[in-house]
């Protein structure tokens, strides 16, 4: 592409935002008249954005590596005194990598949704919310300043609330939507405070201005900035201590789960940290916080995933763990930023594939999510089983698949940090690899292999009904079947990405070198796997064998065994809700009550006391005004007498 053509393409880059935003407006405001074709517009909008994103990507490649950054000014948003914020789009390797992920994987999820939501009477509204989600996420990653990013950030929060609670007639869905919204507001408070601190310190919120002057601020300011940004990232990316909303968010339709986990919401925190790499590079405290959050969360999510029988909640724990790997990598500084984005992009393929595969299973099993009621589905749903299996091999890191090329280098980088911290971080990452292999093998075995458990359960239910004289209403058992083509083809394409994306991104450090102008990553000799990566592979194989021993060679009970203390805790999400209730909700309630008491007794009490004093004095003084002339004359006489007496005393 010539330079002139590239410049022309980039000048109209606002179309990437306009397409999904237009789709959202038409579908949400057009009413029932758009029901018949609304889903088609809903699919066309992200596809158009993906096409234009590809054009901008190739236009960017036409420039030299050092010059691959274009800032497109759209209009002045807030020009107030010395505070000026514009709406602008920053097109560089990092933002366009996210654009292709969001619109590419997002488009496949939209296509899948055509079949998944075919019988939903509100399908048009669902696609409107999906388009809004895509538009908000694109604004987040394309904005050239933190305030514009924040608008997209809040737009993503709104869209997630609408989609998680889409089936609001279900109380669990309504509660899950509110929980996600409120938990994210805690993280958003951190991001908003960081933006305020930026303006107070640097006088600007533009990326270029903040990064250019970051070295002028003291270490305390940079540490505060980094930790506040980390708090915001923890909320959106479901990292400790703000992770509990992600598991409940599975109440939304399965395509929503795929979009949140693979292409949009939970990736926003990783983007924020990598985009703010200048700030984190100047604060070892902030980097340490990112490392600790990532390492603890990857273990936390992996343990939860091992104990869940709900297929979607097990995948949600998996996402929590995989995002933890990305945080861990980002916390390692310049050596890890590219690795974090590499795993994020590969994860977009195999996690979307896993969620869509879970949705396909649910579609064939009458929306059943309990894996203990599955079994033997591989023969009945061969395409779903094959695509799910490829994503499974990718996420556990089998050589040749995406996870092997993108996750194992993070383990190597963690150990390469050296010292006690490097050993601890690397060990956590190694254990996480074993947990991943265990819970994913458990999921595959319980779902696609073994005995068809739903048949026995349906027969037992029918027998029980017959014994009670209800044979005339026999229990309806599921009839598993393969999903329609409109759902299968997105899964097939994502499965191809699950196999090949990692090798494409990692070979010759292609992605790391592409992102280097943004992340300032030093050049390194090409290398994929070292001894620790091989150790992770060996541990994964041991975990696969352990899962087979527990779930493959013996019959899976219909009811989960009681389990030990750790199993019980994992089933209760390691008491994440109890922690948040004790540390955040209860203190917040007491603070609110104290504020109300102070307002009622202090502020209102002072105002009311002053008003009562004035009112009481006025009431008493009013009694002096009798309306009788003789009374006023007498008062004037006594007043004059007092005045004369006072004058006489002064003269004497």
C-alpha positions in Angstrom: 0.0 0.0 0.0 1.4 3.4 -1.0 1.9 6.1 1.6 -0.8 8.3 0.1 -3.3 5.5 0.2 -2.3 4.5 3.7 -2.8 8.1 4.9 -6.3 8.2 3.2 -7.3 5.0 5.0 -6.2 6.3 8.4 -8.0 9.6 8.0 -11.3 7.7 7.9 -10.4 5.4 10.8 -13.4 6.7 12.8 -15.5 4.4 10.7 -14.2 1.5 12.8 -16.2 3.1 15.7 -19.1 4.3 13.5 -20.1 0.9 12.1 -20.9 -0.9 15.4 -22.2 2.3 17.0 -24.6 2.8 14.0 -25.8 -0.8 14.4 -26.4 -0.3 18.1 -28.4 2.9 17.5 -30.6 1.4 14.8 -31.3 -1.9 16.6 -32.0 -0.3 20.0 -34.0 2.6 18.8 -35.6 1.1 15.7 -38.1 -1.0 17.7 -39.9 -4.1 16.6 -39.9 -3.0 12.9 -36.2 -4.2 12.8 -36.9 -7.6 14.3 -36.8 -9.5 10.9 -33.5 -8.2 9.7 -31.9 -6.8 12.9 -29.6 -9.8 13.4 -28.2 -9.3 9.9 -27.3 -5.7 10.6 -25.9 -6.8 14.0 -23.5 -9.2 12.2 -22.6 -6.8 9.4 -21.6 -4.0 11.7 -18.6 -5.7 13.4 -17.7 -7.4 10.1 -17.4 -3.9 8.5 -15.3 -2.7 11.4 -13.1 -5.7 11.0 -12.6 -5.0 7.3 -11.7 -1.4 8.0 -9.4 -2.5 10.8 -7.5 -4.8 8.5 -7.1 -1.9 6.0 -5.7 0.3 8.8 -3.4 -2.5 9.9 -1.9 -2.9 6.5 -1.7 0.8 6.1 0.3 0.9 9.3 2.7 -1.8 8.1 3.6 0.4 5.1 5.5 2.7 7.4 8.9 2.0 8.9 8.8 0.2 12.3 9.8 3.4 14.3 7.1 5.4 12.6 4.1 3.1 13.1 2.0 5.5 15.1 -0.7 7.8 13.9 -2.8 10.1 16.0 -6.1 11.1 14.3 -7.7 14.2 15.9 -11.5 14.1 15.5 -12.8 17.1 17.6 -12.2 19.1 20.8 -14.3 17.7 23.5 -13.5 19.7 26.7 -11.7 23.0 26.1 -11.9 24.7 29.6 -9.1 27.0 30.5 -5.9 25.1 30.6 -7.7 21.8 30.5 -8.2 20.5 27.0 -9.3 17.1 26.0 -9.9 16.0 22.4 -11.5 12.9 21.0 -8.7 11.4 19.1 -7.7 7.9 17.8 -4.3 6.5 18.4 -3.4 3.9 15.8 -0.3 2.0 16.7 0.7 -1.7 16.8 -0.9 -2.2 20.3 -4.2 -0.6 19.5 -4.6 -2.2 16.1 -3.7 -5.6 17.5 -6.7 -5.2 19.9 -8.9 -3.9 17.1 -8.4 -7.0 15.0 -9.0 -9.2 18.1 -12.2 -7.4 19.1 -13.7 -7.1 15.7 -12.4 -10.5 14.3 -13.3 -12.8 17.2 -16.3 -10.5 18.0 -17.7 -11.0 14.4 -17.5 -14.8 14.7 -19.3 -14.6 18.0 -22.0 -12.4 16.4 -22.4 -15.0 13.6 -22.6 -17.8 16.1 -25.3 -15.9 18.0 -27.6 -15.9 15.0 -28.1 -19.6 15.5 -27.8 -19.6 19.3 -30.4 -16.9 19.8 -32.6 -17.9 16.9 -35.7 -18.6 19.1 -35.3 -15.7 21.4 -38.0 -13.1 20.9 -35.6 -10.3 21.9 -32.8 -11.3 19.5 -32.7 -7.9 17.9 -32.1 -6.2 21.2 -29.4 -8.7 22.0 -27.5 -7.8 18.8 -27.9 -4.1 19.6 -26.2 -4.7 23.0 -23.5 -6.7 21.3 -22.8 -3.9 18.9 -22.7 -1.4 21.7 -20.2 -3.6 23.5 -17.9 -3.7 20.4 -18.2 0.0 19.9 -17.3 0.8 23.6 -14.3 -1.6 23.5 -13.0 0.0 20.3 -13.3 3.4 21.8 -11.3 2.2 24.9 -8.4 0.8 22.9 -8.3 3.5 20.2 -8.5 6.6 22.3 -5.3 8.7 22.5 -6.0 9.9 26.1 -7.0 8.5 29.4 -10.3 10.4 29.6 -11.5 9.0 26.2 -10.3 5.6 27.4 -12.4 6.1 30.5 -15.5 6.8 28.4 -15.0 3.5 26.6 -14.2 1.9 29.9 -17.6 2.9 31.3 -19.3 2.0 28.1 -18.0 -1.5 28.4 -19.3 -1.7 31.9 -22.8 -0.6 30.8 -22.9 -3.0 27.9 -21.8 -5.9 30.2 -24.5 -5.0 32.7 -27.1 -5.1 29.9 -25.9 -8.4 28.4 -25.2 -10.3 31.7 -28.8 -9.4 32.8 -30.3 -9.9 29.3 -32.6 -12.6 30.6 -33.7 -10.3 33.4 -36.8 -12.4 34.1 -34.3 -14.8 35.9 -33.5 -13.4 39.4 -30.1 -14.9 39.2 -29.3 -13.0 36.0 -30.5 -9.7 37.4 -28.4 -10.1 40.5 -25.4 -11.2 38.5 -25.7 -8.1 36.4 -25.9 -5.8 39.4 -23.0 -7.6 41.0 -20.8 -7.1 37.9 -21.7 -3.5 37.7 -21.0 -2.6 41.3 -17.8 -4.6 41.5 -16.5 -2.8 38.5 -17.4 0.6 40.0 -14.9 -0.1 42.7 -12.1 -0.6 40.1 -13.4 2.4 38.1 -12.9 4.6 41.1 -9.2 3.7 41.0 -9.0 4.6 37.4 -10.8 7.9 37.8 -8.6 8.9 40.7 -5.5 8.0 38.6 -6.8 10.3 35.8 -7.3 13.2 38.3 -3.8 12.6 39.7 -2.4 12.7 36.2 -4.0 16.1 35.5 -2.9 17.5 38.9 0.6 16.3 38.3 1.2 16.7 34.6 -1.5 19.1 33.5 -2.7 16.7 30.8 -4.4 13.3 30.4 -3.1 12.6 26.9 -0.9 9.6 26.6 1.9 11.5 24.9 1.9 14.3 27.5 1.7 12.0 30.5 4.4 9.7 29.2 6.7 12.5 28.2 6.6 14.1 31.7 6.3 10.9 33.8 10.0 11.0 34.7 9.5 14.4 36.3 7.2 13.1 39.0 8.5 11.6 42.3 8.5 7.9 43.1 5.5 8.3 45.4 3.4 9.8 42.7 4.3 7.2 40.2 3.7 4.4 42.7 0.2 5.9 43.5 -0.6 6.2 39.8 0.5 2.6 39.0 -1.5 1.2 42.0 -4.6 3.1 41.1 -4.4 2.0 37.5 -3.9 -1.6 38.8 -7.1 -1.3 40.9 -9.0 -0.3 37.7 -7.5 -3.2 35.8 -8.4 -5.6 38.6 -12.0 -4.6 38.3 -12.4 -5.0 34.6 -10.2 -8.1 34.3 -11.6 -9.9 37.3 -8.4 -10.1 39.2 -8.1 -10.4 43.0 -9.7 -8.9 45.0 -12.4 -7.9 42.5 -12.8 -11.2 40.8 -16.0 -12.6 42.2 -18.3 -11.0 39.6 -16.9 -13.1 36.7 -18.3 -16.4 37.9 -21.8 -15.1 38.4 -21.6 -13.3 35.0 -22.2 -16.8 33.4 -25.9 -16.1 33.9 -25.9 -14.2 30.6 -26.3 -16.0 27.2 -23.2 -18.0 26.3 -22.1 -15.8 23.4 -21.9 -13.0 26.0 -19.6 -15.1 28.0 -17.4 -15.7 25.0 -17.3 -12.0 24.1 -16.5 -10.9 27.6 -13.8 -13.5 28.2 -12.1 -13.7 24.8 -12.3 -10.3 23.0 -13.5 -7.5 25.2 -14.0 -6.8 28.8 -11.5 -8.9 30.7 -8.8 -8.0 28.2 -9.2 -4.3 29.0 -7.2 -4.4 32.2 -4.2 -6.0 30.4 -4.4 -3.3 27.7 -4.5 -0.6 30.4 -1.3 -1.8 32.1 0.6 -2.4 28.8 -0.5 0.9 27.4 0.7 2.6 30.7 4.1 0.8 30.5 6.0 4.1 31.0 4.3 4.6 34.4 4.9 1.0 35.5 8.5 1.1 34.4 9.2 4.0 36.7 7.7 2.3 39.8 9.0 -1.0 41.0 6.2 -0.9 43.7 3.5 -0.8 41.0 5.2 -3.6 39.0 5.4 -5.7 42.1 1.7 -5.2 42.7 0.9 -6.4 39.2 3.1 -9.4 39.6 1.6 -10.5 42.9 -2.0 -9.9 41.7 -1.3 -12.0 38.6 0.5 -14.9 40.4 -2.1 -15.2 43.1 -5.1 -14.9 40.7 -3.8 -17.5 38.3 -3.6 -20.0 41.2 -6.9 -18.8 42.6 -8.8 -19.2 39.3 -7.2 -22.6 38.5 -8.3 -24.0 41.9 -11.8 -22.8 41.4 -12.0 -24.3 37.9 -11.0 -27.7 39.2 -14.0 -27.9 41.5 -16.8 -26.5 39.4 -19.4 -28.9 37.8 -21.0 -26.0 35.8 -19.1 -26.0 32.5 -19.4 -22.3 32.0 -18.2 -21.5 35.6 -15.3 -23.8 35.2 -14.3 -21.9 32.0 -14.8 -18.6 33.9 -12.3 -19.8 36.6 -10.0 -20.7 33.7 -10.3 -17.2 32.3 -9.5 -15.7 35.7 -6.4 -17.9 35.7 -5.2 -17.1 32.2 -5.7 -13.4 32.7 -3.5 -13.8 35.8 -0.7 -15.1 33.5 -1.1 -12.0 31.4 -0.9 -9.7 34.5 2.2 -11.7 35.7 3.9 -11.1 32.4 3.0 -7.4 32.2 4.4 -7.0 35.7 7.8 -8.2 34.6 8.3 -5.0 32.6 9.7 -4.6 29.1 10.6 -8.3 29.0 7.0 -9.3 29.6 4.7 -6.8 27.8 4.9 -8.5 24.4 4.4 -11.9 26.1 1.3 -10.7 27.9 -0.2 -9.5 24.6 0.8 -12.7 22.8 -1.1 -14.8 25.3 -4.0 -12.4 25.2 -4.4 -12.7 21.4 -4.0 -16.5 21.4 -6.3 -16.8 24.4 -8.9 -14.8 22.3 -9.0 -17.8 19.9 -9.0 -20.8 22.2 -11.2 -19.3 25.0 -13.8 -18.1 22.5 -13.7 -21.6 21.0 -14.2 -23.2 24.4 -17.1 -21.0 25.3 -18.8 -21.4 22.0 -18.3 -25.2 22.3 -19.9 -25.1 25.7 -22.8 -23.2 24.2 -23.1 -25.8 21.5 -23.2 -28.6 24.1 -25.9 -26.6 26.0 -27.8 -26.1 22.8 -28.0 -29.9 22.3 -28.6 -30.6 26.0 -31.6 -28.3 26.6 -29.5 -25.7 28.3 -28.1 -28.1 30.9 -24.8 -26.8 32.3 -24.0 -29.5 34.9 -21.2 -31.7 33.4 -22.2 -34.6 35.7 -25.3 -34.9 33.5 -23.3 -35.1 30.3 -21.0 -37.9 29.1 -20.5 -39.6 25.8 -21.3 -36.6 23.6 -18.3 -37.0 21.3 -20.2 -39.4 19.0 -23.4 -37.3 19.0 -21.7 -34.0 18.5 -18.5 -34.8 16.6 -17.7 -31.3 15.2 -18.3 -29.7 18.6 -16.1 -32.3 20.2 -13.3 -31.9 17.7 -13.2 -28.1 17.8 -13.4 -28.1 21.6 -10.6 -30.7 21.7 -8.3 -28.5 19.6 -8.9 -25.5 22.0 -8.3 -27.9 24.9 -4.9 -28.9 23.5 -4.1 -25.2 22.9 -4.9 -24.0 26.5 -3.0 -26.8 28.2 0.1 -26.0 26.2 0.7 -29.1 24.0 3.6 -28.5 21.6 2.4 -27.1 18.3 -0.7 -25.4 19.7 -1.1 -21.8 20.7 -0.7 -22.1 24.5 2.7 -23.8 24.0 4.1 -20.8 22.2 2.5 -18.1 24.3 2.1 -19.3 27.9 5.3 -21.3 28.4 7.5 -18.2 27.6 5.8 -16.4 30.4 6.9 -19.2 32.8 10.5 -18.9 31.5 10.4 -15.1 31.9 9.1 -15.4 35.5 12.0 -17.6 36.5 14.4 -15.5 34.5 13.6 -12.6 36.9 15.9 -14.2 39.4 16.1 -14.2 43.1 13.4 -15.3 45.5 10.7 -13.3 43.8 11.5 -14.9 40.4 11.4 -18.4 42.0 8.1 -17.7 43.7 6.5 -16.2 40.6 7.8 -19.0 38.3 6.7 -21.7 40.7 3.2 -20.2 40.8 3.1 -20.1 37.0 4.3 -23.8 36.9 1.6 -24.9 39.3 -1.0 -22.9 37.3 0.0 -24.9 34.2 -0.7 -28.1 36.0 -4.0 -26.9 37.3 -5.0 -25.8 33.8 -4.2 -29.3 32.4 -6.2 -30.9 35.2 -9.4 -28.9 35.0 -9.5 -28.9 31.2 -8.9 -32.7 31.0 -11.6 -33.1 33.6 -14.0 -31.0 31.6 -13.3 -32.9 28.3 -13.7 -36.3 30.0 -16.9 -35.4 31.8 -18.5 -33.9 28.8 -17.5 -35.9 25.7 -16.4 -39.3 27.0 -17.6 -42.0 29.3 -21.1 -43.2 30.0 -24.2 -41.2 28.8 -25.3 -40.1 32.2 -28.3 -38.1 31.2 -30.0 -41.3 30.0 -29.7 -43.0 33.4 -30.9 -39.8 35.2 -33.9 -39.5 32.9 -34.8 -43.1 33.4 -34.5 -42.8 37.2 -36.7 -39.7 37.2 -39.3 -41.4 35.0 -39.3 -44.5 37.3 -39.7 -42.3 40.4 -42.6 -40.5 38.7 -44.2 -43.8 37.8 -44.0 -45.0 41.4 -45.9 -42.0 42.5 -48.6 -42.5 39.9 -47.4 -39.9 37.5 -46.5 -42.1 34.6 -48.9 -40.2 32.4 -46.4 -37.3 32.4 -43.0 -39.0 31.7 -39.8 -37.2 32.3 -38.4 -35.6 29.1 -34.8 -36.5 28.6 -32.4 -34.4 26.5 -31.8 -35.4 22.8 -28.2 -34.3 22.1 -27.6 -33.2 18.6 -25.1 -31.3 16.6 -25.5 -27.5 16.3 -26.6 -25.8 13.0 -23.9 -24.7 10.5 -24.2 -21.0 11.5 -22.9 -22.1 14.9 -20.3 -24.6 13.7 -18.4 -22.5 11.3 -17.3 -19.9 13.8 -16.1 -22.7 16.0 -14.2 -24.3 13.2 -12.4 -21.0 12.3 -11.6 -20.4 16.0 -10.2 -23.9 16.2 -7.9 -23.1 13.4 -6.7 -20.0 15.3 -6.3 -22.1 18.4 -3.9 -24.3 16.5 -1.9 -21.8 14.5 -2.2 -18.3 16.1 0.5 -19.0 18.8 3.1 -20.2 16.3 2.4 -17.3 14.0 2.8 -14.7 16.8 5.8 -16.3 18.4 7.9 -17.4 15.5 10.9 -15.1 15.2 9.4 -13.0 18.1 7.1 -11.6 15.4 4.6 -10.0 17.8 7.2 -8.8 20.4 9.1 -7.0 17.6 5.9 -5.6 16.2 4.9 -4.2 19.6 8.5 -3.0 20.4 7.9 0.7 19.5 5.1 0.8 22.0 6.4 -1.4 24.8 10.1 -0.4 24.2 11.0 -4.1 24.5 14.7 -4.7 24.0 15.7 -7.1 21.1 16.2 -10.7 22.3 17.5 -13.8 20.5 14.6 -15.9 19.2 13.7 -18.7 21.5 10.5 -20.4 22.5 10.9 -23.0 25.2 13.6 -23.6 27.7 13.9 -26.0 30.7 11.1 -24.4 32.7 8.8 -24.6 29.7 9.6 -28.3 29.3 9.0 -28.6 33.1 5.5 -27.0 32.5 4.8 -29.5 29.7 5.8 -32.5 31.9 3.7 -31.2 34.8 0.8 -30.8 32.4 1.1 -34.4 31.2 1.1 -35.6 34.8 -2.0 -33.5 35.5 -3.7 -35.0 32.4 -2.9 -38.5 33.7 -4.3 -37.6 37.2 -7.5 -36.2 35.7 -7.9 -39.4 33.6 -7.3 -41.5 36.7 -10.1 -39.7 38.6 -12.6 -39.1 35.8 -11.7 -41.3 32.8 -11.2 -44.8 34.2 -14.0 -44.7 36.7 -17.7 -43.7 36.5 -18.5 -40.1 37.3 -21.1 -39.9 40.2 -24.3 -38.0 39.5 -23.8 -36.1 42.7 -20.5 -34.5 43.6 -18.7 -36.2 46.5 -18.4 -34.1 49.7 -14.7 -33.5 49.2 -12.1 -32.0 51.6 -11.7 -28.5 53.0 -10.0 -27.2 49.8 -12.7 -28.7 47.5 -15.5 -27.2 49.6 -13.7 -23.8 49.6 -13.2 -24.0 45.8 -16.9 -24.8 45.2 -17.6 -21.6 47.2 -15.3 -19.6 45.0 -12.6 -19.6 47.7 -14.9 -17.4 49.7 -14.3 -14.4 47.4 -17.8 -13.1 48.1 -17.4 -13.4 51.8 -14.1 -11.5 51.6 -15.6 -8.7 49.6 -18.6 -8.6 51.9 -16.3 -8.3 55.0 -13.7 -6.0 53.5 -15.7 -3.8 51.1 -19.4 -4.1 51.6 -19.7 -4.0 55.4 -17.2 -1.2 56.0 -19.0 0.6 53.1 -22.3 0.2 54.9 -20.9 1.5 58.2 -19.3 4.4 56.4 -22.6 5.2 54.7 -24.4 5.1 58.0 -21.8 7.3 59.7 -22.1 9.8 56.9 -25.9 9.8 57.2 -25.6 10.2 61.0 -23.1 13.1 60.6 -25.3 14.7 58.0 -28.4 14.4 60.1 -26.9 15.3 63.5 -24.0 17.4 62.4 -24.7 19.4 59.3 -28.5 19.3 59.4 -28.4 19.7 63.2 -26.4 22.9 63.1 -28.6 24.4 60.4 -31.8 23.4 62.1 -30.5 24.8 65.5 -29.7 28.1 63.9 -33.1 28.2 62.2 -34.9 27.3 65.4 -33.0 30.0 67.3 -34.0 32.7 64.8 -37.5 31.4 64.7 -37.9 31.3 68.5 -36.4 34.8 69.0 -38.7 36.1 66.2 -41.8 34.5 67.9 -41.0 36.2 71.2 -40.1 39.5 69.7 -43.4 39.4 67.7 -45.3 39.7 71.0 -44.0 43.2 71.5 -45.9 44.3 68.4 -49.4 44.7 69.9 -51.0 47.1 67.5 -52.2 49.5 70.3 -51.1 53.2 69.9 -51.0 53.7 73.7 -48.6 50.8 74.1 -46.3 52.3 71.5 -46.6 55.8 73.2 -45.8 54.3 76.5 -42.8 52.4 75.1 -41.6 55.7 73.5 -42.1 57.5 76.9 -40.0 55.0 78.8 -37.4 55.0 76.0 -37.1 58.7 76.1 -36.9 58.7 79.9 -34.1 56.1 79.8 -32.3 58.2 77.2 -32.6 61.4 79.2 -31.6 59.6 82.4 -28.5 58.2 80.6 -27.5 61.7 79.4 -27.9 63.2 82.9 -25.7 60.4 84.3 -23.0 61.1 81.7 -23.0 64.9 82.5 -22.8 64.2 86.2 
